[in-house]
Amino acid sequence: MTAPAPRLRSITPSFTAGVAAPPVWVKPDHTLEAAGVEGEIVVARVRVLVMGLLLIAPLWNVAHAPQEPIHLTGFSITLLAWFISIGIWRAIAAGRWRPWIGFASSAFDVTMVSIALTSFFVVSSPLVALNSKVTFEMYFLAITATSLRYDARICIGAGALAGLQYGGLWVAGSLGYDLYDPSYVAQAGPYLPVDLATRLLLLAIATLLSVTLVQRAQRLLYLAARDRLTGLFNRGHFDTALDQAISASSRSGQPLALAILDIDHFKRINDEHGHARGDQAIRIIADRLANGMRRSDIVARYGGEEFVVLMPGTPPESALLRIEAIRREIAAVPIELGEGRVLHINFSAGVAGSPTDGSMERTPAAGGLGTPDALLVLADERLLAAKRAGRARCYGPGTILQAAPPARRSSGALRLR
């Protein structure tokens, strides 16, 4: 089991007002990672378009002055970058995204700019590369695009790489050439070290702005994807995560489990002890679930007193044991009400998943679980059976359901019991 998620006991109903900017060098949580995947797809499409448009100028130069080596070099590099961009886009569109792709594609964007400047350095002169205006400004496009990945580490990495590569060209030119040579100056303008230093400073500022944008976006995405009372994910984010998890399980063949939990006799808690105690019960269960799951699991408040837990890579039998252990832990620790009174809280749960309950293929055979609704319905049927059997229990694969047939839902929406 990986490191547990942060404890949520101190979260209050107004917690959203004080959400601080997340740490810079930390892996994004599931919300931001999902947004980063969408951002990477956008960047891949834009990269193909931009590289295609950038082919126009070098193609024109080659057609009108084919004897100039710099024109042919620029065209060849841009054409290569365009083909690579198409390959990246097709790979991501086909669902082959991996966490390292954001770093690799950002490094590719920056490095292609540096390769273009290096080609100017070799086939023309060092000052043509160092004083380039149009090509150098492509660094800013590459750094700005990193903010669409919603990962500050990628912004910092791309900005640092751009500074190191351009700085390396400057060092190579200073050590190996006389940059004050009039022939260089006549071709590319004067050599002004303060201008080059300013360029490096601007790259650093662009990186800082990208990190700031990412942190601001992270905060807004966090608020949009979280439940106000508990700090868990909300239903909207869970529905998206479930669809992605089913697709991933279908491609990889890895197991996938889903649990639906419902607090027992929740209306009685509100009626007899007040809504404040009801909210406390909800937060306690949210706390236990968050601390009892892996970081790769998705825990969400699905509505009212109902929770859902998505466990990628976990067989439903193992998920059932984990949920049952949490149920026993919660049942064993009552809420102190004062004056010797205590409030016992418990929940019922239904667990379903692959491979025990069927395949996660999108076009499932009979009995398969290829859609979010199919998986939710099966887990909800088992939750309903657990409640009919007396509550305070978890039902999963292999559990004998009650004789009364469970009511199926046509819309896929969960009822609050």
N, C-alpha and C positions, 0 to 999 in steps of 0.2 A: 504494500500500500504506500502510496506517495504521501508527501507532507499534507496534513489536513488543511482544509480551507480555514480562513480566519473565523474566529468565534463571532457570533452575532448577538450575544446576550445583551450588549450595551446599546443595540440599535433601538431607537425610539421612532414613533410615527413621523417625526419631523426630521429624520436623519438626512433627507435629500438636500436640505438647505445648507448642510455643512460638508458636503463631499469635497475632499481636498484633491488637488492634482495628483495623479498617480506617480509613483517613482519612475525615473527616466529609464534606468537599465533593468527593467523587469519584463519578463515574457507577458504579453497581453493575455487577458482571460478569454474565455470562449466567445463572449460577445464581440470583443475587439478583433479576435482572430477571424471570426466569420465575416466581419465588416472588411477586414484586410484582404480576404480572399476576393470579395466583390471588387474592392479597389484595385487589386492586382489585375483582374480581368479588364477593368476600364483602362488601366495603364497599358496593358498589352495591345488593346485595340487602338488606342491613341498612338502608341509607338509605331505600329504598322502604318498608320495614316501619315504621321509626321515623316517617317523615313521615306515613304513614297513621294511626298511633296519635296523633300530635300534632294531627291534625285533629279529634279527639274534643272536646278542651277548647274550642277556639274555636267549633266548631259548636254546642256546648251554650250557650256565651255568647251567640252570635248568636240562637239560638232563644229564649232567656229575656230578653235585653236588647238587642233589635235597634236601639234608639235610640242605643246607645253606639258612637261612631265607632271606638274602639280595638278593639272586638270584631270589627267587620266588617273592619277593616284586618288584624288578626291572622289571621283566617280566610282572607282573600284571599291573603296572603303564603304561608301554610302550604300552601294548595291549589296555588299556582303552584310552590312548591318540590317538592311531591309529583309533579306532572306532569313537571317537569324531571328528577327522580330516576328516574322510570320510563323517560324517554328515554335517560338515561345508561346505565341497566342494560341496556336492550334493545340499545344500540349495542355495549356491551362483550360481551354474550352472543353477539352476531352475529359476533364476531371482529374488530371494528373498533378494537382497542386500538392506541394509539400511545404512545411514551415520554412525551409531554407530558400525557397524560390524567391521570396521577397528580397533577401539579401543578395542573391545571385543576380537577379534581373536589375536591381539598382546598381550593383557593381558593373554590370554590362553597360548600362546607360552612361555611367561616368567614364568608363574605360574607352568606350567608342569615341567620346569627345577627345580624350587624351591621345588616342591612336591617330585621329585626324590631325591634331596639332603636331604630333611626332612626325607624321608624314610631311607636313610643311617644313618642319625642322630639317629633315633629311634631304628632300628634293629641292628645297628653295634656300632658306636661310634661317638661323635661329630666331632672328627678330621677327620674321614673318609669323612664326609660331607663337612667340611670346606676346607680340602686339596684336594678334588676331582679335577682332572684335566680334564678328558674327559667330565664329566657331566657339570662342571662349564663353559666350553668353549661353551656349547650350548646356553648360554646367548648371546654370540656374534652373533650367527646365528639368534637368535630371534630379536636382535636389528637391525642387518643389513637388515633383511627382512622388517622392518618397512619403510625403504626408498622407497620400491616399492609402498607404498600407496600414495606417493606424498603429505603427510600432516605432517609438522614438529611437530604438536601437538602430533601425534601418536608416533613419535620418542622419544620425550621428556617424554611422559607418560610411554612408555615401558622401557626406560632407568632408569627412576626414580623408577619404580616398581621393576626392577631387583636389583637395589642398596638397596632399602628398604628391600626386602625379604632376600637377602643374608646377609645384615647387621643385620637383625633380627635374623638369625641363629647364627651369630657370637656373638651377645649379649646374646642370650639364652645359648649358649655353655659356654661363659665366666662366666655368673652368676650362672649357675647350675652345672658346672663340673670343675674339676681340669684338665685343658687341658695340663698341664705339666706332668700328670700321665704317668709313663714309659710304662704302658700297652697300653695306647692310642698311644704313640709315636711309640712303636714297631709295631703297626698295621698300622699306617697311616703316619708316619714321624713326625718330630718335629713341635711344635706349634710356629710359628713365626708371631707375630702380624703385623710386617712391610710387610710381604708377603700378608696378608689378606687385609691390607690397600691399598696396590698396586693393588690388584684385584678390589677393589671398584673404584680406580682411573681409571683403564683401562675401566671399565664399563662406567664411565663418558666420557672418551675420545671416546669410540665407539659411544656413543649417540651424541656427538658433530659432529663426522664425518658423521653420518647418517643425521643429520639436515643440514649440509653443502651440502651433496649430493642432498637432497630434494630441497634446495633453488636453487642449480645450475640447477637441472632438471626443476624446476618451471619456471625459467627464459627462458630456451630453449623451453619449451612447450608453454610459453606465446608468444614468438616470432614466433613459427611455426603456431600458431592458429590465429594470428592477422593480420589484414590488415595494410599495412605499412602507408598509407595515413591517415586513420581515427583512428586507434587503436581499431576498432570494430573487432569482430570475422570475419574470412574469410570464403569463400565458403566451403572449405574442412571440417573445423570444424562444420559448420552449417549442412552439409549433414549428418555427424555422429550424431549430436545432434537431428536432426529431426527423424532419424530412431529410436533412443533410446526413444524419446518422444512418438512416435506412439506406440511402444511396451508397454511403461508404461501406456498410455491411454487405450490401448486395455485390459490390465490386470485389471486396477483399475476402468474403466468406467468413469473416470474424463473427463471433456471437454478439448478440445485442439483447439487453433486457430492459423492460419498462415496468415500473411499479406505480400504482395509484393508491394513495393513502387518504383516509377520511377520518377525522377526529370523531370518536364515539360520543354520542349524546351531547353534541355541541350546543344545541338549542337549550338543553337543560342547564348547561353551564352559564349561558347568558341570562336565562330567566331567573336562576336561583342565586347567582353570584355577581351578576352585572357584566356589561360588555367589556369593562376594563380587564376582568379576569379572563374573559373569552379571548381578548387580544393577547393576554399573557400566555395563555395556553398555546395559541398559534405560534407565538415567538419562540416558546420553549421547544416545540416540535421542529420548527425551522432551524433552531440552533443545533439540535441533536442530529438532524439530517445533514446539515452542512458540515459538521465535524465528523460524521460517521462515513462520509463518502470520499472517494478519491477526487483529486483535482480534475481528472478527465470526465467525471460524472457531472450531469446537469441536474440540479435540484431546483424546482420551481413551485411557486404557489399558483395553483391552477384556477382558484376561485374559492372565495369563502373559506371553509375549513378543509379544503381539499388540496393535496400536494401531489406532484408527480416527480419521479426520479428516473432519469435516463442513464443507463450504464453501458456504454460501448465496451466491447471486448469482454463482457461478463456473461456467462451462461445464466439462464433464468433460475436454475437451481441454486447457484451461488448467490444470486441477487436475493432470492427468497430468504436464505439464511441470514444475510446481512440485514435486511429489513426487519426480520423477526428479532434479531439481537437488539436493534435500536428500539423496537416496540417494548421489549422486556425492560430495557434500561429506563425508558420513560415511565413505564407503569410502576417501577420500583421506587421512584423518587416523587412523592406527592408535593403539591404546592402548599406551603404554610399559609393559612388564612388568619392566624391569630386566635387567641383565646382557646387554644387547644384544637382548633378545627383545621382540617386538611382537605385538599381537593385532589382527588386522583384523576389523572387524565390518561387516556389510552387511545389507540386508533386501530382501525382495520385496514387491511391492504390486499390488493390483488396484483400478481406479478405474471407477466407473459414475456415471451421473447423467442429468439432463434438460438440454436437450431431445434430445440425441443418441440416448439409449437409450430414449426414450419420454416420455409425458406423466406428470406427477405427480398427475393427477386421482385422487380417492379411489375412483372406479369406473372404472378404466382399461379401455381397449380392449385387444385382444390385443397383447402386447408392451409394455404400459405399465408404469410404476413407481409405482403408487398407494399402496403400503403399505411400511412399514419393512422387512418381510421380503423383499419383492421386490427392493428396492434392495440390501440386504445380500447376498442370494443372488447377484446378478449380479456385485457387486464381489468376493465370495469366490470365485466361479468363475474370475474373471480372476486372482486371487491364486494359486489352485491351478494354473492353466495356467502362470503365471510360474515357479512352483517346479518344475513338470514340465519346463519348457524349460531348466532349469539354474540357477535362482535368480539373485539379484543383478540384477533387472530389474523394470520396472513395465509392467503391461498395462492398457490402457484401451480406449475406443471406437476402432475401426479396427484394433486389434491382431489379428493372425491367431492364433486359439487353436489348441492342439494337437489332433491328430486324435482322441486318446482323450477320450471325453465326460466332462466333470467331474461329480462326484457331487453331486447336489442334497440339500439338507437339508429335512426335513419340518418341523422345529421352529423353524427360523430361528436356531438357536444356532450360533456359530462354533466350529469345531474348532481346537485348538492343534496346530500341525504342528512 
